[in-house]
Amino acid sequence: MAKQLDENLSMGVDIDGDGKPDLNISVKTIGIIIAGIVSMAGMWFTIKSDIALAMELPEPVVSSVEFKYKDEMIRKTIELTQKDVEAIKGDVESMKITLEKLDERLYDLQKNR
């Protein structure tokens, strides 16, 4: 009579040779492992074919109008940054003058005490 396979059927593997199974593997676990390997292989070949297709496609061409607009945008950004730096320098100079005035006033106050 043939043995009936069910999901609880497991096989014990004795690794260290003491007669007791060290690892139990069921039919369900073996099926999951095989399905995972097949799935990974399928993804691998799909990715390889996508990469090969992408390498054959032509490179996108940057039009002269697009290049002109990008160049103009970069130049304006640099000019704005330069104006901001100059404004910050002006603020630092005005703070320096204010600090010098405060220092003089404090000196005068201490001198008059």
KANORLIN-V306897 format. One record per helix or strand of 3 or more residues. SS is the DSSP state (H for helix, E for strand). FROM is the first residue (numbers start at 1). TO is the last residue. If there is no record, write none. Layout:
ss,from,to
SS,FROM,TO
SS,FROM,TO
This chain:
ss,from,to
E,10,13
E,23,26
H,27,56
H,64,112
